[in-house]
Amino acid sequence: MAVDNVPLIMYEQEFREITEVLERLLREANARIVFLVDKNGQLVASAGETENLDTTSLASLTAGNIAATGGIARLIGEKEFSIIFHEGEKDNIHMSLVGERVILVVIFDNRSSLGLVRLRVKKASAQLNDIFQRLMSKVEQEAAQESPFAEITDDDIDNLFSE
C-alpha cells in the first residue's frame, strides 16, 4: 500500500515518542522551535517557543513550500529535494522530509549553526522514520482486522460468481 494512501492516525504511544524526539532535537540542536507537519499541512507535534506563533499557518505554508519545491525538482529532473534551508537575518529554517510522509522543521538563530542542525536532524529523522514505520504497520493491521471483508478470500468470490 502506498504511504500517501494510508491515513495518518496517531496513537498515544507513538505521539509520546515523537514528542520526545522533537524535544531532544530542540535541545541538542540548540534550536528555538521544532515541529512536525504532514504533507497536507496539518501540524503533528511541536516543541519549543510556539506560544507567539501561528503554528496552523506555519504548518500549512511549510507543506506548500515543500510541494512547490517538489514541482521545481521535477522540472529539472529530480524526484524531490529532501532538505530545504532558508536563511534569514535573525532566524533560519531547516525543513526535511521524513519517510515520504512528514516534514521536520527546525527554526534556529545564531545560537546554533546549520552544521549542528543538519547533524542532529539526521539522527532525529532516523528515529522518526522508525516510529512512523511502526505506526503505519499498526494502522494497516488494524484496518485489515476491522474490515468486514477481511475474512473473504479470492476463492470465496470466485465460488460465489461461478455458481
C-alpha positions in Angstrom: 0.0 0.0 0.0 1.4 3.5 -0.9 2.4 5.6 2.0 0.2 8.6 0.8 -2.9 6.4 0.7 -2.8 5.3 4.3 -4.4 7.9 6.6 -2.2 9.3 9.3 -3.7 8.1 12.6 -1.8 8.9 15.7 -1.8 6.7 18.8 -0.8 8.0 22.2 2.4 5.8 22.5 3.7 7.0 19.1 2.7 10.6 19.8 4.7 10.5 23.0 7.7 9.0 21.2 7.5 11.7 18.5 7.3 14.5 21.1 10.3 13.1 22.9 12.4 13.0 19.7 11.3 16.6 18.9 12.2 17.8 22.4 15.6 16.1 22.2 16.3 17.6 18.8 15.3 21.1 20.2 17.9 20.8 23.0 20.7 19.1 21.0 20.4 21.4 18.0 20.1 24.5 20.3 17.0 25.4 18.2 14.1 27.8 19.0 11.3 25.7 17.6 11.0 22.2 16.2 7.8 20.9 14.6 6.5 18.1 12.5 3.9 18.6 9.8 2.2 16.1 7.5 2.3 16.8 3.7 -1.3 18.0 3.9 -0.2 20.9 6.1 -1.5 19.5 9.4 0.6 20.1 12.5 1.5 16.7 14.0 3.6 17.8 17.0 5.9 20.7 18.1 8.4 21.7 20.7 10.0 25.0 21.8 8.8 28.6 21.7 5.5 28.2 19.9 3.3 30.4 22.2 3.5 33.5 20.0 3.5 31.6 16.7 0.6 30.9 14.3 1.5 27.2 14.0 -1.5 26.4 11.9 -0.4 28.9 9.2 3.2 27.9 9.5 2.3 24.2 9.1 0.2 24.9 6.0 2.8 27.2 4.4 5.6 24.6 5.1 3.6 21.9 3.3 3.1 24.4 0.4 6.8 25.2 0.3 7.7 21.5 0.1 5.1 21.0 -2.6 6.3 24.0 -4.7 9.9 22.9 -4.3 8.9 19.4 -5.4 7.5 20.9 -8.5 10.8 22.7 -9.2 12.7 19.5 -8.6 10.6 17.6 -11.1 11.1 20.3 -13.7 14.9 19.9 -13.5 14.7 16.1 -13.5 15.0 15.4 -9.7 12.5 13.3 -7.8 12.4 15.8 -5.0 14.6 17.9 -2.7 14.7 16.1 0.7 16.2 19.1 2.5 15.3 22.8 2.2 17.1 25.6 4.0 16.0 29.3 4.3 18.4 31.8 5.9 17.0 35.0 7.4 18.5 38.0 9.2 17.7 36.6 12.7 16.2 33.1 12.1 16.9 30.2 9.8 14.5 27.4 8.8 15.7 23.9 8.0 13.0 21.6 6.5 13.5 17.9 5.7 11.2 15.1 4.5 10.9 12.1 6.8 9.7 8.8 5.5 8.0 10.4 2.5 5.1 11.3 4.8 6.0 14.2 7.2 8.1 17.3 7.2 10.5 18.0 10.1 11.0 21.7 10.6 13.7 23.3 12.8 13.8 27.1 13.4 17.1 28.3 14.8 19.0 31.5 15.3 22.7 32.4 15.8 22.9 30.3 18.9 23.2 27.3 16.6 24.7 26.5 13.2 23.5 24.8 10.1 26.1 22.1 10.5 24.9 21.2 14.0 21.2 21.3 13.0 21.9 19.0 10.0 23.8 16.6 12.2 21.0 16.4 14.8 18.2 16.3 12.2 19.8 13.3 10.6 19.7 11.4 13.9 16.2 12.6 14.7 14.9 11.7 11.2 16.1 8.2 11.5 14.3 7.9 14.9 11.1 9.5 13.5 11.2 7.2 10.4 11.3 4.2 12.7 8.3 5.4 14.7 6.3 6.2 11.5 7.1 2.8 10.0 5.8 1.1 13.2 2.8 3.4 13.2 1.9 2.7 9.6 2.2 -1.1 10.2 -0.2 -0.8 13.2 -2.7 1.3 11.2 -2.6 -1.3 8.3 -3.0 -4.2 10.7 -6.0 -2.6 12.4 -7.6 -1.6 9.1 -7.3 -5.2 7.9 -8.8 -6.6 11.2 -11.7 -4.1 11.2 -12.7 -4.6 7.6 -15.9 -6.6 7.1 -14.3 -8.1 4.1 -11.0 -9.2 5.8 -12.0 -12.8 6.1 -13.3 -13.1 2.4 -10.8 -14.7 0.1 -10.4 -14.5 -3.7 -11.6 -18.2 -3.7 -14.8 -17.2 -1.9 -15.5 -14.5 -4.5 -14.8 -16.9 -7.4 -17.1 -19.5 -5.9 -19.8 -17.0 -5.4 -19.8 -16.0 -9.1 -19.2 -19.4 -10.6 -22.5 -20.8 -9.4 
